[in-house]
């Protein structure tokens, strides 16, 4: 990142460290990140966590359950993001 000062670099470093394998497998950390991003309605973040979930071998059923949790927490306002999330997931599987 060209304009990243020390504080931005520290934040990214913290983010990377939290997402590494630990007591909770990376796969589940990505699914937790997906729910948080979904509830916050951040499409860029949703896409990122879907890509990482795909890379971690998450199944269709796990994505559906995860997004169902997000829908319960976030409510009907998240429905447009739900549609886009499923479209992105389908694109990932079909490339």
N, C-alpha and C positions, 0 to 999 in steps of 0.2 A: 504494500500500500504506500503510494508515493508521499502522501501528506501525513502519514501516521506519526504523531509525536509519541513520547514516552507513555502518556496516560492511555492512549488508544492501544498501543502495543501491549500494555499491561492487561487491559481488558480482554483483548484477543487471546493472550496467553492464559488468562484465567479460564476463559471459555473453552479453550482447547484442553486444558488440564482436567476440567470437570467432566468432559465428555469421553475421556480415556477409560479403558477397561479398569474396573475396580470391583468392589463387592457386587455392584449392579452391572450386568453385561451391557455392552455398548448398544446392542439392539434395543433394550428396554429404555435406555437413556434417550435414544432417538425418538422412540414412541412417546415418551414424556415430553420431549421438546416439541413434538408434533401437536400434542394436546394443548400445550401452553401457547404455541404460535397460532393454533386454530382459534382458541378462545380470544386471543388478542387481535384476531383477524388480520394477521400479517401475511399476505400472499407470498412474498419473497421468502419468509421464514418457513411457511408451510411447504413450499416447493423444496427448499433446502433439506428439511427433515424427511420429506418423502424420498428424495434422492438418496440420502444417507440410509434410510430404512431399507430401501431397495438393495443398496449395496451390502447391507447387513443381513440380507436373506429373509426379511419380513414377508409373511404370507398375505394373501388377499384377505383372509379371515381376520388376521391380526390388525390389518389396516382398518377394516370395517369396524371391529370392536373399538379400536382406538378413537376413530372419528365419531363413533356413537357416544363415547364418554365426552368428547369435546362438544357434541351437540347438546347433551344433557346439561353440561356446565354453562355453555355459551348461549343456549337458547336459539330460537328461530332466526335471529339476526345472522347466525353463522351459516345458514343454508346456502347462500351463494358461494361461500368459501368451500362448503362441503361438495358442491357440484364441481368446482374447479379442482379440488383435491382429487376427486375420483378421475377426472379427465387427465390430470398429470400422472396419476398412478397407471392408468391405462397406457399412456404414451411411454412410460418407462418400461412397461412389460412388453410392449410391441415394437421396440426399436431394434 
